[in-house]
Amino acid sequence: MLRIAAGLDDTTVFARLAIARVIFRGKPGLQRLAANAASVHTARLDSDPRAAELAYLRAVGDGGVDYLASGISERLEAIRARHGGDVELMALFKKAVDSYGDAAIDEAAAVFAGPAAEAAIAKVRRS
């Protein structure tokens, strides 16, 4: 309901609920309220696969996932296969893929820019 009332996306809802739980530390009644709200929101996502996939795409697109974790590309491909005709999902899909690709390029650049890479390049040049 928080999302509907305030027009928030799922990632923002979870972030605000997490902040509320920290703010409410030491206030058990308020902590339970925030935890229950998070549970209700999670249950809604569990019962609505499209909403869960929208939330996932937003998280990937906004850098809210570990890009080095396994399974991201497979999950993105599965979402594309299921929702290829959904304009809203595909716009988020493009942003997610771009962010994931940028992260992969950044990781590769970090590996190739490191001292070990420089030593390997120098060794190849000497041989």
Contacts in CASP RR format, 6 or more apart in sequence:
PFRMAT RR
TARGET T0000
AUTHOR 0000-0000-0000
METHOD contacts of the structure
MODEL  1
MLRIAAGLDDTTVFARLAIARVIFRGKPGLQRLAANAASVHTARLDSDPR
AAELAYLRAVGDGGVDYLASGISERLEAIRARHGGDVELMALFKKAVDSY
GDAAIDEAAAVFAGPAAEAAIAKVRRS
2 8 0 8 1.000
2 13 0 8 1.000
2 16 0 8 1.000
2 37 0 8 1.000
2 41 0 8 1.000
3 9 0 8 1.000
3 10 0 8 1.000
3 12 0 8 1.000
3 13 0 8 1.000
3 41 0 8 1.000
8 16 0 8 1.000
9 54 0 8 1.000
9 55 0 8 1.000
9 58 0 8 1.000
10 41 0 8 1.000
10 45 0 8 1.000
10 51 0 8 1.000
10 54 0 8 1.000
10 55 0 8 1.000
10 58 0 8 1.000
11 55 0 8 1.000
11 58 0 8 1.000
11 59 0 8 1.000
11 62 0 8 1.000
11 64 0 8 1.000
13 41 0 8 1.000
14 38 0 8 1.000
14 41 0 8 1.000
14 55 0 8 1.000
17 34 0 8 1.000
17 37 0 8 1.000
17 38 0 8 1.000
17 41 0 8 1.000
18 38 0 8 1.000
20 30 0 8 1.000
20 34 0 8 1.000
20 37 0 8 1.000
21 31 0 8 1.000
21 34 0 8 1.000
21 35 0 8 1.000
21 38 0 8 1.000
24 30 0 8 1.000
24 31 0 8 1.000
24 33 0 8 1.000
24 34 0 8 1.000
25 31 0 8 1.000
44 51 0 8 1.000
45 51 0 8 1.000
45 52 0 8 1.000
45 55 0 8 1.000
46 52 0 8 1.000
50 83 0 8 1.000
50 86 0 8 1.000
50 89 0 8 1.000
53 79 0 8 1.000
53 82 0 8 1.000
53 83 0 8 1.000
53 89 0 8 1.000
54 88 0 8 1.000
54 89 0 8 1.000
54 92 0 8 1.000
56 75 0 8 1.000
56 79 0 8 1.000
57 76 0 8 1.000
57 79 0 8 1.000
57 89 0 8 1.000
57 92 0 8 1.000
57 93 0 8 1.000
57 95 0 8 1.000
57 96 0 8 1.000
58 92 0 8 1.000
58 96 0 8 1.000
59 65 0 8 1.000
60 72 0 8 1.000
60 76 0 8 1.000
60 96 0 8 1.000
60 99 0 8 1.000
60 100 0 8 1.000
61 92 0 8 1.000
61 95 0 8 1.000
61 96 0 8 1.000
61 98 0 8 1.000
61 99 0 8 1.000
61 100 0 8 1.000
62 99 0 8 1.000
63 99 0 8 1.000
63 103 0 8 1.000
65 72 0 8 1.000
67 99 0 8 1.000
67 100 0 8 1.000
67 103 0 8 1.000
67 104 0 8 1.000
67 107 0 8 1.000
68 107 0 8 1.000
72 100 0 8 1.000
73 100 0 8 1.000
76 93 0 8 1.000
76 96 0 8 1.000
76 97 0 8 1.000
76 100 0 8 1.000
79 89 0 8 1.000
79 93 0 8 1.000
80 90 0 8 1.000
80 93 0 8 1.000
83 89 0 8 1.000
83 90 0 8 1.000
83 93 0 8 1.000
84 90 0 8 1.000
84 93 0 8 1.000
111 117 0 8 1.000
END
